[in-house]
Amino acid sequence: MDPKIPVFCPACADVLDVTALTCPHCSTQVSGHYSLPILLRLSREDHDFVLQFLLNSGSLKEMAIQMGKSYPTIRNRLDDVIDKIKQLHAEQDKQ
């Protein structure tokens, strides 16, 4: 499993900004202050759920079968992720 990019400061728990990007091919570096996209700020589990949702063309029924869970359970999980995304979006708008 690839490590997930850190999104919260380990000292104060505030959201981190990206300040440098490096090309692995030529080592060119770009620096500045860039906010992380909302989807990167989701937990690993939420991120994996959204990815699975997209790969299944939004079929909650298919996801329920693949995950061995009931449709209502998957629907509730999607609602929870949507609520988290809305919260993160509202927080980003305040900044």
N, C-alpha and C positions, 0 to 999 in steps of 0.2 A: 504494500500500500504506500502510495506517495504521501509525504507529509503535506498537510494542508497549510497554506500560507497563514501566518498569524494575523489576526484582525484586531485583537485587543491588546493594549499595553499591559505587560505583566506587572508593572508598578502601580498604575492607577486605574486600569480597566477601561480607559477611554479608547475610542476607535483609532487605529493607526492609519497613517497616510503612507502611500507608496512614494518614496523619494528618489529611487534610482531603478533603472531598467538596463540590463546588459544583454547584448547579442551574444549567444553562445558560439556563433560562427566566427565573427570578426572582432569580438570584444568591444565594440562601440558601446558607449554608455550614455544614457540620457538621464538627466536629473531634473527634479522639480518637485512640486507637491501635487499629488493626484489622489483623489479619494477612491476607495475601493468600490467596485460595483456592488449593488445590493445582494446579488446572488452569491458573491464570494463571502459575504458576511453571515451566511447561513451556517448552521452546524453541519458537520460531516454527514450526519443522518438525513437532515433536511435536504442537503445538496444532492445526495444519492437518490432520495425520493423524487425530487424534481427531475433529475436526469432519467430515472426509470419511467416517469410519467411521459416525458417527451419521446423516449425510445418506443413506448407503447402507443404512440399517437394519441395520447390523452385518454386511453381506454382504461378506466378504473376497474372494469370487469376483468380485463386481461391481467392487470396488476394484481388483483385479488387472487386470481388463479395461480400466478407465478409465485406470489408471496405466501400462499397457503393461508390467507386470511379472508374474512368476509368482506363483501362489498361495502357495507356500512362502516366497517373499521377503516378501510382504505379511504372512503369519502371523508370521514372525520379527520384522518391524518392530513388529507389535502386541505381541508378547512383550516387546520392548525397552521400549516405551512403558509397558506394565504394570509392568515392573520399576522404571522411573523413578518412576512414581506411588506404588508401594509404598515406595520409598526416601524420597520426599518426605513421605509419610504418617507413616512411622516418625520422621523428623526433627521433624515438627510435634508428634507425641505427646510427644517429649522436652522440648519447650519449655514 
